[in-house]
């Protein structure tokens, strides 16, 4: 195959091939545009270091036994649009050089052993449509700069180019992919694939607050942050996600109320905030009435329909977005603050009386007058009781 130097399309998917990728193939076939080796038993590196696929646009390598790292040979493929390496055994951090491939529209790395933080350089990919980093070991915070990716803020169809063979048109590969949304794996190709937008960061070890900047991604269709260690509040800015069809924030450590604004997301077809620490009354209005118990279970302090609990909880004041600390909501710190304030106030007053002679005399005179007046009132009241009640 390494001698077929005019090769443009190679699809070996869904077979039983084993072994490693041939060096001659990836070095000599410089005209290769479409390479699909998914669903085999291939192993080793996905591409060798000397890979020279300078025209490669679509690389599908999922469902194999590839190990190692994201191949640096991809730097020789500046036109790469789709990178699908899902369901392998790759253990690595994401190299920052990957985001220098500015034409990437789909990065699919789910179900591997990637670790480390999600690089902020990701935000440089203005054309990115789908991002799947699910079921790995990523840690740290979700980058707050995701709103720099313009394709998630405005309608922008991916321009998919067909591969032609001169005058022959019997085989035009149509790039397609799968993406989990609404809890179901869907397959997309053609126009739906060109318009698909989604972020899946589920089943990792991500921490911290959900960035309120996510609310700027008005063209996002699917958002999945479930099964992480996220804390903080649900951003009210989510009211701007008018195109969102699937939102899964379940199995985290989120607190506070469910913003009423979420009920106004009319496109929402799947929604879950189950198994968090949310509290207060569910804003069961408008579009949120279409979701049942499963969307809210596992939050002991949530109440109201569709849950059967109708308990009342103290109302919480509105909170400003973007603030990461709620110091006084910690019980230990709160009661310590109350005790300290009481001690300072009490001893401050005593110190004033000790140090200020005139003030001390005025205070005691006022107290004596108050006590005398109280005694007089009690005597008058006792006399009144004698006359009225004990005649």
N, C-alpha and C positions, 0 to 999 in steps of 0.2 A: 504493500500500500504506500510505502514511502517513496515509491517511484512514480506514483500517479500525481505529478506535480500540478496538473490542472484541476485537481479535485476541489470542488466548492462545497459540496454537501456530503456529510458522512453520518449516517444514522445506524448505529449498532445496538440500539436500546432493546431492553426486554429479551435478552438472550441468557446464555449461561457462560459467557466468556470469563476467564480468570487470568491471573498474571498481571503484568504491568503494561502501561501504555508504551508502544514502540517509539523509540527516540527518532527514528528516521521519518516516521509519519508526522510528528509534531515539528520536526526541523525543516523538512523539505516541502511540505504541502502549504506553501505560503499563500495560496489563493483560497484556503479553506475559510468559509464564512459561517457555516453551521456544523457543529459537532455535538452529537447526542450519543453518549455512552452510558446512559442511566440504566438502572435495573439490571445489573450484572453482578459478577463476583470479583471485579477488578480490585487491585490493591496497590500499595506503594504510593508514590506521589501522583497527583492528578495529572500534572504536566511536569516534564523534566526542566531543569534549569535552563537548558539551551533551546527551549521551545521558541519557535519563530513564526507563530501564527499571526502575522501582521494584519490580516484582514478579518480575523475572527470577530464575529458579533454576538454569537449565541453559543454558550457552553452549558450543556446539561450533563451533569455528572452525579446525580443523586442516586441513592439506593445502591451503594457499592460498599467496599471495605477499604476505601482510601484512608491513609493515615498521613502523618506529617503536618505540614503547614499549608496555608494558602500559597500556591506556587508563584514565586517571583517572576517566572516566565510570562505571566500575564501582563507585565509591564511592556512587553513587545506587542500587545494587542490593544492599541489605543482606542479602537472602535468598539470595544466590548460593551454590549448593552444588557445582556442577561447573564448572570452568574448563579447557577443553581448547583449547590454542593450539599444539599440536605441529606440527612440520614446516611452519614459516614461515621468514621471514628477519628476525625481530625481534632487534635488537641493543640490549641494555640491561642494567642491573642490575635485580634484583628490588626494587621499592619497598617500604619498610617498611609503608606504609599498606595494602598488599594483605592483611596478616594481621589487620587490624581487621575483616575480613569473617569473623566468628566461626563462621558456619555452613558454611564450606567443608569439604567432605569429600574432594574430589579436585582436585589441582593438577597439570596435565599440560602441561609446558612443554618437553618434549624436542625435540631436533633443531631448534634455533634457534641464535642467536649470543649468548646471554646470557653475561655475564661478572661478575667480582667475587666476593665471598664469598657464601655462603649465609647469609642473615640469621638471627640467633638468635631474632628475633621469630616465626619459623616455629613455634617450640615453644609458642606461645600457642594454636595451633589444636588444641584438645583432641579435636575430632571428626574430624580428618584420617584418612582411610583409605588413600588412594593418593597417592604423590608421585613424579612422573617429571620429573627434571631432567637426563636423560641427553643425551649428545652435544651439549654446549655448551662453554663455556670458563670454567666456574666454577673458582675457585682458593681457597686458604686451607684451613682445617681443616673437618672434619665437625663440626657443632655437637654438643657433649656433652650438651645439654639435651633431646635427642629423647625421652628417657624421660619427659618431662612430658606427652607426647601420650597421653592415657589410652586412646584407641581402639586403640592398638597394644599395650596391656597387658591389656585385658579384652575379652571378646566383646561387640560392640556393633553391631548391624545398623543400616545406614543406613535411615532412614524415608523412603521414596520416595513422594511424593504424586502421584496421577494428576491429570490435568487433565480436568474434566468440562464438557460443554456442555449444561447444564440437564438435560433428560430424555433427551438423545441420548447414547448411549454407544458409537457405532460406531467411534470413534477415541480410543484412550487411549495416548498416546505412552509408551513404556517407555524411560527413560534407559538407555543402554548405552555401553560403552567397551571399548577394547582395552588390554591390558597384557602386556608381555613377561615371562614367567616360565618357568623351566626351559629358557631359550633359545628359546622359541617364542612367537609372538604369539597370545594367546587373546582371544576376545571374550566379554564378560560382560554379562548383563542379568538382570533379575528378582532372585530370591533370591541367586544367586551374586555378582551385582554388589553387592548390599547387604552381603555378608560379605567381599568382597575387601579384603585389606590388603597393601600392598607399598611398598618404597622402591627406586627405581632412580636411582643417582647415577653410573652408568657413563659412560665416555668423556668425562671432564673432566680437570682438572689439580689435583685435590684432593691435599693433602699432609698429613703428620703421621700420628699413630697413629689406629687405629680406636678410638673411645671405648668403654671397657668398659661404659658405661651402656647400650649397644645391647642387651646381654644381658638387660635388663629388659623388652624388648618381646616378651613371651611369646606374643602372639596374631598376630605378624607371619608372613605366609605366604611372602613373597618378599623377598630382600635381594640387591641387586646393586651392588657397589662396584668392579667390574672396570675395567681400562684407566684407571687413575689413577696417582698418584705416592705412594701410601700407604706408610708405613714402619712399623717397630715389629713387635710380636708379635700373633699371633692371640689375642684375649681368651679366657681360660678361661670367662668369664661367658656365652659363647655356648651353654654347656650348658643354659641356661634357655630357649632358643628352641625349645620343645617342638612348636610348631605349624609350624615352618619347613619349607617344601616345596622351596625353591630357594635356594641360597647360592652366589654367584659372586664370588670375590675374586681372580680371575686377573689377570695382567698388571699387577702392582704391584711394590713393592720390600719386601715383608714378609719378616721373618727369624724364626729360631727354629724350634721344633718345632710340629707339628700337635697340638693338645691331644687327649688320649685321649677327653675328654668328648664330642667331636663324633661319635664312633661311637655314642653313645646317642640321637642325634636320629632317632627311628624314622620320622618323617614326611618325611624328606629324600628327594626324588626326583631332584634335580639338584644336583651339587656340583662346584666347581672351585677349586683354588688353584694352577693351572698358571702357570708363568712368573713366579715370585717368587724369593726367595733363601732358601727354607725348607731346613731341615737335619734330620738325625736319621732315625729309623726311623718309617715310616708306621704309625699305629695301625690296622692293617688287621684290624679286629674288628667284630663285630656288623653294624651297618647300612653301615659304610664298605666292606664286602666287595662291595657291589653296584656300585661304581664302578671303572672301568678306568683304563688308563694316561693317557688324556686329561685326567683330573682332576688329575694330579700332574706331568705332564711340564714340562720347562723349569726344574726345580729341581735343579741338579747335585749337591747334597749330601743329597738325599732318597734313601733306600734301603729295600729290603724290598718285598714284594708290595704292589700288582700290578706294580711296576717290576722289571726284571730285575737291577738292582744289589743286591748283598748285602754291601756294604762296611760296616765298622764305623767310627763316628766317636766322638770323646770325648763322654761324656755331659755335658749341660748342667744346672746346678742350676736348681731352680724359681725363677721370677721373679715378683715382686709385680706385680699389675695396677695400672694407673694411674700408674706411674712412667715418665716420658718419656725419661729419660737413662740410658744404659748406658756411662758414660765409660770404664771400664777395659777395655771390649771393643774399644776402638780400639787396634790394635797399637802405633802410635807412642807414644800416651799410656801404655800398659801398660809397654813397655820403658823409657821415660823414668822412670816411677815406680820400676821395679826398680833402675835405675842410681843414681837419687837416693837411694834407701833404703840401697843398699850404701855409697855415698860417705859419707852421714851417719853410718852405723854405724861405718865404718872410722876416719874422722877424729875421731869422737866418742870412740872408744876411745883413739886416740893422744893426743888432748887430755887425757884423764883421766890417762894415764901421765905426761905432761909436768907437769901442774899439781899432782898429788898425789904428794908425795915418798914417804910411807909406802906408799901403794898401789903405787908403782912398784917399791920395794924388795921388797915381798911378791910381786909378780908375777914379778920376775926370779928370786927365790929358788925360787919354785914351778917356773918353767921350767927352772932349773938342775937341780933335783931330778928333774924329769920326764926331762930329757936323760940324766942319770947313770943313772937306772933303766933307760932304754931301752938304753943302751950295755951295762949289765950283762946284760940279757936277751939281747941279740945275742951277747955273749961266751959265755954259757951255751949258747945254741942252737948256736953254732959248735963248741963242745967236744963237744956231744952228737952232732953230725953226724960229727965226727972219729972218735969211739968206735964209733958204730953203722955207719957207711957206709964208712970207710976203714981198717979193721983190716988 
